[in-house]
Amino acid sequence: MANQLATKVEGQVLTLERVFNAPRELVFQAFTQSEHLKHWWGPRGWEITVSDMDFRPGGSWHYCFKCMDQSQGDFYGMESWGKAVYDQIETPERIVYTDYFSDAEGSLSDTMPPSHIVMTFETTDGGKTKVVNRAAYASAEALQTVLDMGMEQGIGETYDRLDEYLAAQQ
């Protein structure tokens, strides 16, 4: 990949940055419209099987991605449920939300740490878009919990899939 994910851990904050070769409006739509998300959200071999989105302040996105790749061994067939609750939206510049682990009914997990996310979309030279995702956890230990689960690799693969999807949309 010519454009790798830059990650930085500072205490209880994880910052992710990547530049996509697509206009800001399209990148923003890819993050905020269910019909786009189903094509790229999740690591390789995983697919969105449920996506209920109400994209507005106070709204939420309840989703499930499922491992469809038999070569992933014990992960095959596994489901991962999440729920994003939107606080602020400034189209196409910024999304502020809390990201939770959840179950199929949308109940929030009390065993997995949520994160408060500020995501920005910046136009760069050549009409590209820089996405900065700043995720704050309740503690450095909570952040370490999700890093130990392989979140960094999963997000890297997810953003690779987004890059491929955006290229196909243009």
Long-range contacts (C-beta under 8 A, 24 or more apart in sequence): 1-160, 1-163, 3-163, 4-156, 5-155, 5-156, 5-159, 7-152, 9-143, 9-147, 11-140, 12-136, 12-137, 12-138, 12-139, 12-140, 12-142, 12-143, 13-134, 13-135, 13-136, 13-137, 13-143, 14-115, 14-134, 14-135, 14-137, 14-143, 14-147, 15-132, 15-133, 15-134, 15-135, 16-131, 16-132, 16-133, 16-134, 16-135, 16-155, 16-159, 17-130, 17-131, 17-132, 17-133, 18-130, 18-131, 18-159, 18-163, 19-124, 19-128, 19-129, 19-130, 19-131, 20-128, 20-129, 20-130, 20-131, 20-162, 20-163, 20-166, 21-126, 21-128, 21-163, 21-166, 21-167, 22-127, 22-128, 22-129, 22-166, 22-167, 22-169, 22-170, 23-123, 23-127, 23-129, 24-92, 24-93, 24-121, 24-122, 24-123, 24-129, 25-92, 26-129, 26-166, 26-169, 26-170, 27-92, 27-121, 27-129, 27-131, 27-166, 28-91, 28-92, 28-93, 28-121, 29-92, 30-162, 30-165, 30-166, 30-169, 31-95, 31-119, 31-121, 31-131, 32-89, 32-91, 32-95, 34-61, 36-165, 37-61, 37-63, 39-161, 39-165, 40-158, 40-161, 40-162, 40-164, 40-165, 41-65, 41-158, 41-161, 42-80, 42-154, 42-158, 42-161, 43-153, 43-154, 43-157, 43-158, 44-69, 44-157, 44-160, 44-161, 45-69, 45-71, 45-72, 45-75, 46-80, 49-79, 50-81, 50-104, 55-86, 55-89, 56-86, 56-89, 57-86, 57-87, 57-88, 57-89, 58-85, 58-86, 59-85, 59-86, 60-84, 60-85, 60-86, 60-106, 61-86, 62-102, 62-106, 64-104, 79-104, 83-108, 84-117, 92-121, 93-120, 93-121, 93-122, 94-118, 94-119, 94-120, 94-121, 95-119, 99-135, 112-145, 112-146, 113-137, 113-138, 113-142, 113-143, 113-145, 113-146, 114-138, 115-143, 115-146, 131-159
